[in-house]
């Protein structure tokens, strides 16, 4: 049965069958709006979109993969604020000819990723569209803490990363050349693995700033530098080049550091910490914060144009 045969309300019933409730969800799917508890009076909110052909391809990723990725890229933003994700609402646009089973699998993927952090899908909307479009808005709870923003980095802080860098970019390069292996890199493109717990750990450890690496290390860390008014120095010898990356780069005659420095979609977390505090578990130092013109310096060289994803650049 395709979506057109199922109809709007049948599609909503199909999608919401997989979504469970939780104690912090007062009113879930099925009413005009959801009601979610906000214990400390503050709500962290982020939203993101995926469009078929621009952000995913059905011949490269399963519907379950797309669902997990759509949730993960939003959940990582909440973690980057030092908050706990609590609830998501999902807007879904699909062609009437789309197999309803694809939508059911998508909702399964969304729910699977949400369960990793205890969040719940509490509502949304479905419409007919020419291309599959998924819009996710996620809410988070700071649990009484102040949000960790991009503005607090200060000279003397260390720069550290939790999570993988370059894996998704390598996987995309492999798929773009018509290959499906090594599977570990291809899967990293299909389904990111953000270090959700590291966001809370960083906040509790006194992180002065933090960001989710969605568009590339250099591109995203530059946001911290500009917002904080300082220079962030990265040392390439401190960046981890995992064996799968090194092997794939050798096969493609590429430099794996390019993937690490510029590749997006891994959703690692980069944070700055006062040097005297040390680092929480899961974080690895990759540089330091210094006085100077706001920007990024890699191995002593100022970087103005190195990589990063721009949605409006061809």
N, C-alpha and C positions, 0 to 999 in steps of 0.2 A: 504494500500500500504506500502511495506517495503522500506527501504533505497535503496536496490539494484534495485528495480523497478523504483524508483524515479530518480536515477542517481546523479552524483556529482553536476551538475549545477542546477538540479531541487531541490536538497537538499539545496544548497546555497540560492536559491530563497526563499525556504520555511523558512529558518532560518532568513534571513534578512528582511522579511516582517514586523517583529515586531519592528525593530530597527528604531527609529526616529533620526532626526538630531538636531543640536543646533548651536547657533551662533559661538561657539568656534571651531566647526568642519568645516574646509574649504573643505575637500574632505572626504567623508564617504565611506561606502562599495560600491564595484563595480569597483574600479580601481586597478592598480597594488599595490598601497600603499595608506594609508590614510594621510591626512594632518591636524594637530591639532595645534591651536595657543598655543604659550608658551610666554605669555606677558612679563615676567620678564627675559626671556632668560634661565631659569632653568626648567628642567623636572624631576619630581620624578617618578621612575619606580620600579615596583615590579611584580613578577610572581609567580604563584603557580599552582599545578596540583591536579586533583582528578581522581582516577582510581577505576573503579567498583570492588567491592570485597575487596578493601583495605581501601577506604575512604567513600564509600556509598554502600548500597544494595537496589536494586529496590523493594524488598519485604518490606523494611522498610521506604523508602522515595519515594515520587512521583518525576517525572521528573521536575516539577516546584520547588519542594524543593531543588533538586540537583542544578538547575540553580541558585537559590537564594544563596545557600551556596557557590557555586563556585565563584560568584561575591563578596559575603560578605567577604570571607577570604582575598581577594586581596584588596578590598576597605578599610578594616580595617588597612592594612599595610600602605596605603597612609595617612590615618588619624593619624596613630601613628608617622608620620613624621611632623605633623602639617600642612599638605597640603590638598588641595581640589581635590578629584578625578575628572578627566575630561573625559577620554576616555579609552576604553578597546578593546583589540583584543583577539579573542578566537580561539584556535586550538581545533578541535573536531575529535576524532577517534572513529568510530562506526562499528559494524558488518553490513554486507549487509542485514542480515535478520532482523535487528531491525525495529520495526514499526516506520514509519516516523512521526506518531502522537506524539511519545515519544520525538523526537527531536524538534518538534514544541513547545511542552510544556516546554522543557528545555529552549529554547530561550525566551519563555515568562517569565520564572522565572529569567533568567539573566537580561532581560530588566526591570522587576519589581523592582529588587534590585537596579539597576543602577539609576532608577528614584528617589529613596530616597535621592540621593546625587547630582542629576543633571548631572551625567555622561552619556556618550553615547557609545555604541558599534560601532566601526568604521571599523572593518574588521576582518580577520582571515583566517582559512583554514579548510578544511574537508578532511579526509582520511579514508580509510578502515582499521579497526584493529580488532583483536580478542576480546578485551575487550573495553568497553566504557572508553575513556580517554578524559578528559577535561583539557586543559591548558589555563589559563587566564593571560594575561599581562595587567596591568593597569598603566595609566599615571596620574600624578597629578601636580597641580599648587601651588607653595608656596606663590603666590600673593605678592612677594617682601620680604617675611620674610626669615630668616635663618631656615634651617631644624632643627627640634628637634631630636637629635640623641641619642645613648645610652651612649655617652662618657662624659656627662656633670654633672653627679651627684656628689655632694660634701658633706663632713661631715657637719652636721647641717641642711641639707635638710630634708624635710618630704617626705615619700612615700605614695602615694594615688592611689586609684583605681576608675575608672568609669565603670559601667556596671556590668553584672552578672558573678559570679564565681561558678563553680561546677555544674551548671544546665545541660550543655550538657553531662558531664560525668555521671551524675545521669540518664539522659535519655538513654544513651548508655547501662548502667547497666540494666535498666528496659527492654529494647528491647532484650538484651542478655539473659534474663531469660524468654523470651517468652511472656512478657506482653506488653500492649499498653497504659497503664495509670499508673500514672496520666499524662494526655495529655499535661499539661503545660511543664513537663520535657522532655517528648518524643519529643515534638515540638521544644524544645531548642536544641536538638541534630540534628534534621532535618534541622532547619533553625535558625542560630545564629542571634542575634540582637546586633550588635556592636554599641557602642555609638559614631556614626560618628562625631556629632557636638562637642563632648568633646575633640577631638583632636585639633580642631581649638581653642577652648576655652583655652586649656592648653597652646598652643603656645602663644596666646595673653596675657596670665597671667604670662608668664616668666618661663615656665617649663624648667628645666635644662636637663632632659632626659625623654624619653618616649619609651614604647614598647607595641606591641599588644600581648595579651596573647592567643596564639594559641596552645602551647604545655603544658601549665600548669603554674600556678603562680610561684612556686619555680624555675622551670626549666627556664622560660623566664626571670624572674627578675635577675637571676644569670648572664645573659648576660650583664645587666646594671652594675652589681657589678664588673665584670671582665673588661669590657670596660672602666669603670670610675676609677678603681683601689681603690675601697673602699668596706666597708661591709654594706649590707642592712639588717637591723633588722626588722623583721615582728612580730607583736604581734597578736596571734591568737584570743584574746578576742576582737580585733577591726574588725575582719573579720565577715561579715554578713552571717549568716546561715539562709536563708529564710525558711519559714514554709514548702513549698513543699519539700525542701531538707531534713529537719529534719524528716518529716513524712516518706519519702521514705527510709532514712537511718534506722529509727526504724523498718520498715517493713522488711528490708534486714539484720538487725543486723549489720549495718555498721556504721562507723564514718563519719558524713557529712563533717567534716573538711578535711578528706582525699580527697574528691571530690573538695573541695574549693582550697586546696593547690596544688593539682596535676592534676586536670582535665583540659583538653584542649578543644578547639573548641568553647568556648564562645566568644572569641575575645573581651574581655574587654580591657581597656587601663590602664596601670599603668604608672604613671609619678612621677618625683621628683620635688619639688618646694622649693625655699628658705623659711625657716620657717616664716620669717617676712612678706612674701607676702600673707600668708593665702592660701586658696584653691579656685579655680573657682567652679561655680555651677556644681553639678553632681559628684564631686570627694569626696571621703571619705578617711580619713587618716587611714593607716594600719601599719605604722611603721616609721622608720627614717634612715638616712644615717650616718654612723660613720667611723672613722678611723679604720684601721685594715686590715687583709688579705682579699683580694677580695673574696667575697662569700656571702652566705645567712645564716642568723641566725634567727631561729624561737623560740620565747620564751626563748631566752638565749642560745640555743643549736645550734652549727654550723651544717648545713645540707649539706651533700656531695652527697647523693644518693636518695633523696626523690622524686620519681615520675617524671612525665613529659614524653612526647611522643618522641620516637626516631624512625624514619622511618626504620632504619636498625637493630633494636633490635627486636627479635621475641617475 
